[in-house]
């Protein structure tokens, strides 16, 4: 939540962004049940995480 506040997004956007910002090929599998849920999840595609931020999220 701390990183989400810094980046101006939600914690679930950071979680999905973490998945797609890995150094290996990966994708975030989401399961929106409504258009609103999809709309609140899609901003994760525009969030770029630095290596330091990814390491921080990994507790490294």
Secondary structure, DSSP 8 states (H G I E B T S, - for coil): -HHHHHHTS-HHHHHHHHHHTSSS--------SSHHHHHHHGGGGG----HHHHHHHTT-
